[in-house]
């Protein structure tokens, strides 16, 4: 789409301007969902998009829908976007790149006077991050029917404030039905990789083919408290049972390898200790396990092996270990036609690229349950994300934006004559 006046510099300038809202001393962004800063960022996006000829509607979950009409009103909108909310110590690009690259598509189409056959829709999804209100990806999840609207509006932050109350307080609760987004014609999301595969391979574009299956577990270990000065023999120390189990979780993931050589992934991200005293062997440990895999069967086997290892450690150490299911997300394939368009765009534009999955949850993963969907990745330095040090180059941002524009306009169709 060489006749579309896309501007990499304008995209970069917009990224830097948005980053000032909630900017942190260490160069990142703290623009958590449904805060006054979130509202300020939304208003800036609204002004920019309306200046580019878009019309805004907002649904009951606060999802911002910025639309440019197409020649054929019977065609379903071709949507693209991501999220503006950040982690408390987030970077400038996670989610924001997808929104503002989509804005640049709208600006360029508007300036060139291009008419598409299908409408174009830029989406800013509410609460992708889940930093203030959990779980993440609430706006897209409820829109696609994974959550109910009522349960999302009732969610509380750590201070007891409700999602619905804060959405109304900042003035971003609309009246459109979020379920209407299940009827989009397509959805394409540009995002930073949040890993270093592209950077290590020297590629500018990741063609995302699928989302890995995820299985989250919770482990509770119950033993007996003991004074730190008591003899080690005979203790039922919950922490000393947790340590070999956590080490085994990593070993199980690394050994769960597909024929193509892809191992599983496992993370122990949260832990609580009772009674949490320096000189007491703890009687109770709780921790979370996040497992992910390319192969759902191997993912299930990982859970079985974790449970077997837990039972063996429990018997050896005289403690009780309970492993419970918390959350499961199936492997989600992306639409092969859209994947092909992204791949073709990268080829046509001369960007080195590679096929890859996403192991991270994104709004696109929920959208794909109902709507033909794909994702585009661009590199980020060192794979660092959810961190104020998150960094990309202007060239990577522009490459992702140009591939996004090409794929979106090929899907929507440019009206002729």
Order of alpha helices (4+ residues) and beta strands (2+ residues): alpha-alpha-beta-beta-beta-alpha-beta-alpha-alpha-alpha-beta-alpha-beta-beta-beta-alpha-beta-beta-beta-beta-alpha-beta-beta-alpha-beta-alpha-beta-alpha
